[in-house]
Amino acid sequence: MKKITISDLKKKSIRYIKGVGELRESLFKKLGINNIFDLITYYPRDYEDRSSIKNIADLQNGVPCSFEGTIVSNVSVTRPRKGLTLSKVSIEDSTGKITAIWFNQPYVKNSLAIGENYIFFGKADRKLNKLQIVNPVFEKSSLKDMKKSLKILPVYSSTKDLGQNTIRTVVNEAIKGIEDFELEDMIPDAVREIHNLADKTYAIKQIHFPASAQDMERARFRLAFEELFMLQLGLLSYKSLATCTRVGIKYTHIEMESFVKSLPFQLTNAQKKVFMEVEKDMESSHIMNRLVQGDVGSGKTVIAVLALFKAVKCGYQGALMVPTEILAEQHYKSIRSLFDSFGISVQLLSSSLTKKQKQLIVEELKEGKTDVVIGTHALIEDYIQFKQLGLVITDEQHRFGVRQRTILTEKGQNPDVLVMTATPIPRTLALILYGDLDISIIDELPPGRKPIKTYSVNESMRERINKFVRDKVKEGRQIYIVCPLVEESEEIEAKSAVVTADDISKSVFSDLNVGIIHGKMKSSEKEDIMKKFVSGEINILVSTTIIEVGVNVPNATLMIIENAERFGLAQLHQLRGRVGRGDEQSFCILFNQSNSKVSRERMKTMTQSTDGFVISEKDLEIRGPGEFFGTRQHGLPELKIANLYKDMDILKLAQNSAIEIIEADPGLLEHEVLKKYLSMYFGDKVTLS
């Protein structure tokens, strides 16, 4: 059988498929489907099991199922109002009777005949002890080829004007096109045999159109294993290259006590423990690759400060890369004030600097006159050079990819790497997701922090909340109002920052100073607004999630989040962490505009817990890891079918296999196919020498 590779499928446009014209191609592109490979790996989000037939008497409320019945009445068609047609018919079997109703499908009248048997599929509903079913699909029982019933059918995430039947048909055509080929398998034969993994072509076919539930499960196991195996292999390869093949800086032990005593606060026991782990890494000859995880407000920054102090006093330079200019400036001010009296020079590299100011910083870094530089992605630009870079720190790791971290480390001679995140991840998961990093956890908050009181409300509470805002302003406090959108959108019903700020400044809070900040503003504008908010000139700051990370205004004690249902739990927790940073009691109000079960669960979790690790567990459970981790932001390959939360068992098997391969063949010299696919899977994020 002729082999076909993933590269071959990626080169082939979906226009080659029967039934795909220019319009359909553009609709599929909205779903991120550009080629045959994208299409066959566009896995179903759910399935409709139409394969087993139930008696009418056994139909359950709201549960999708199939049943066979005889038409026992004519189809009646009524028009209760303009633009609405109702078609009704009675169906029965030996156990009971049910009424089927179709909205705006008048053709049904000519498709059903009295006395004939049909198979129906849909959700039954029992009202006043009578069964009815709305808009069921149906087929004649006598048909040999059942296209609509007696099957397990895939359900895909869709877009407007692209229905399930169209996607099913196109995917089916694509699969037919590869059935006569052997799809090249990236997983080595030995691994496939150990774990009894299905053939790749079989797995692709059965995940879309399973012959049975068992076939679907076998296909899913195979495809999830492949994704997790490649993920682990990539991370382990990166760690192997970063730590095993190169010798790191061996820092000398220096006296830190005088610096620690100069800090305007006492270290918590958790901070002391984590810094001991960092110090031990820095004084060893291997390259430090450590993740410091801590909840919002746990004091991760001080670990970075201590590590930078040690690096500089040992004769090296340090770089701190953060995701936003606001956070960079904040860190710059606080770190410079701590280092000033110890003769350590700190510089801020931001886009708001003039060309001349930037040039001066670049020259001083190269000459070694600057000890510590703080900045955003600008730090990884080619023109940034260091005299002796010894320590690289990235804050809020989920905003940077593995590759970006690597680019910065390549500006030094095997510098130590410290990664910080306030997005709590369950430890077992963190060990796997950050397979290239050792992990430290700050599991204690500084003393005196009061838990933030959190309430979920709906629109009926608006006036009471507005009064609460006024009360807080009278007390001299400040307020954040966070919106999910920057500007109004025709497609999304949600509050925008621009319109909200305009509305409240002209109406309900016209006598107060209302400011607005969002990502589309110029850096200088954002900086100006934040300065005014920090100084207390602005009472209410309307914002997008730009303030999610690191913004520290102790006088702000009230956070209002509009359309809270549009945010994940981890993000809501991050936003809430912008208040509660002083001694005063702080509050978080979640305006929830949804009645969905998921939304109610999220709001319940937020009002009941302020523990980021508890919240992260729940977030994974509710949303699944794709959204939670935002794997694209991590710089990791997208997981299309594997679920890091539910597939922990598969993940451990995949990790064990990946470890065995890397230990036996670190450069994958004996696994050419695997090496080729690993590079393709990770892009240029992992390079095997």
Secondary structure, DSSP 4 states (H G I P E B T S, - for coil): --EE-HHHHHHSBGGGSTT--HHHHHHHHHTT--BHHHHHT---SEEEE-SSEE-GGG--TT-EEEEEEEE-SPPEEEEEETTEEEEEEEEEETTEEEEEEEES-GGGGGT--TT-EEEEEEEEEEETTEEEEES-EEEETT-SS-SSSSSEEEE---BTTB-HHHHHHHHHHHHHHHTTSEEPP-S-HHHHHHTTPPPHHHHHHHHHS-SSHHHHHHHHHHHHHHHHHHHHHHHHHHHIIIIISS----PPP---HHHHHHSSSPPPHHHHHHHHHHHHHHTSSSPPEEEEEE-TTS--HHHHHHHHHHHHHTT-EEEEE-S-HHHHHHHHHHHHHHHGGGT--EEEE-TTS-HHHHHHHHHHHHHT--SEEEESGGGGSTT---SSEEEEEEESGGGS-HHHHHHHHTTSSS-EEEEEE-S---HHHHHHHTTTSEEEEE--PPTTPPPPEEEEE-GGGHHHHHHHHHHHHHTT-EEEEE-SBSS--SS--S-BHHHHHHHHHHTTTTTS-EEEE-TTS-HHHHHHHHHHHHHT--SEEEE-GGGSSS---TTEEEEEETTGGGS-HHHHHHHHTTS--SSS--EEEEE-----HHHHHHHHHHHH---HHHHHHHHHHHH-HIIIIIHHHHTSPP-SS--TTTTHHHHHHHHHHHHHHHHH-TT-TT-HHHHHHHHHHHTTS----
